[in-house]
Each structure stands twice: as C-alpha cells, then as structure tokens.
Amino acid sequence: MNHKILSKVQEQQEEKIDLIKSIKDLEMELEFMYSVSTAKPDEIKYISSAEKQIDELYEKLDKISDENN
C-alpha cells in the first residue's frame, strides 16, 4: 500500500518538474518573441498560442499542487 502511495507522489513530483520546465521554456520563447515581434499576423498567432499554453500548464501545475495539500 505504501509503495503505491509513494509511487504516485513520485510520479506527481516528476510531472510538476516537467511542467515547470515546459513553462520556463515557453516563457523564454515568449520573451524573445515580444522583443523581436514586428506584429506580423503569424507572430501574433504564435504569441497568443504560447500564452494560452502557459496558462494551461500553470492550471495543471496548480491542480497537481492542490492534490498534494
């Protein structure tokens, strides 16, 4: 029984680490896009998409964090 609980906790920790890495990567890309953006339609679409992905990743991270508390 304890092994199953420990395994689930470890799995959640690994997922949190992956989410944080993904968020940081997307935020870095977004910062770059903000700094060089010339407001072309494709760039605006990409920026909007990246912002949405970041929001979704933060929601997942919050959900996992709430489950642990």
C-alpha positions in Angstrom: 0.0 0.0 0.0 2.7 2.5 0.9 4.6 1.6 -2.3 1.6 2.7 -4.3 1.3 6.0 -2.5 5.0 6.7 -2.8 4.9 5.8 -6.5 2.0 8.2 -7.1 3.7 11.0 -5.1 6.9 10.5 -7.1 5.0 10.5 -10.3 3.3 13.8 -9.4 6.7 15.3 -8.5 8.1 14.3 -11.8 5.1 15.8 -13.6 5.5 19.0 -11.7 9.1 19.2 -12.7 8.3 18.6 -16.3 5.5 21.2 -16.2 7.8 23.8 -14.7 10.5 23.2 -17.3 7.9 23.5 -20.1 6.6 26.7 -18.6 10.0 28.2 -18.4 10.9 27.2 -22.0 7.6 28.8 -23.3 8.1 31.9 -21.2 11.6 32.4 -22.6 10.3 31.9 -26.2 7.6 34.4 -25.4 10.1 37.0 -24.1 12.1 36.6 -27.3 9.0 37.0 -29.4 8.0 40.1 -27.5 11.4 41.6 -28.0 11.7 41.0 -31.8 8.0 40.9 -32.8 7.1 43.1 -35.7 3.4 42.4 -35.2 3.0 40.1 -38.2 -0.2 38.0 -38.1 1.8 34.7 -37.8 3.8 36.1 -34.9 0.7 37.4 -33.1 -1.0 33.9 -33.5 2.2 32.2 -32.1 2.3 34.6 -29.2 -1.4 34.1 -28.4 -0.9 30.3 -28.7 2.1 30.3 -26.4 0.3 32.5 -23.8 -2.6 30.0 -23.8 -0.2 27.0 -23.4 1.5 28.7 -20.5 -1.9 29.3 -18.8 -2.9 25.7 -19.3 0.4 24.4 -17.9 0.0 26.7 -14.8 -3.5 25.3 -14.3 -2.2 21.7 -14.5 0.6 22.6 -12.0 -1.9 24.2 -9.6 -4.1 21.2 -9.8 -1.3 18.8 -9.0 -0.1 21.1 -6.2 -3.6 21.2 -4.7 -3.9 17.4 -4.8 -0.8 17.2 -2.7 -2.1 19.5 0.0 
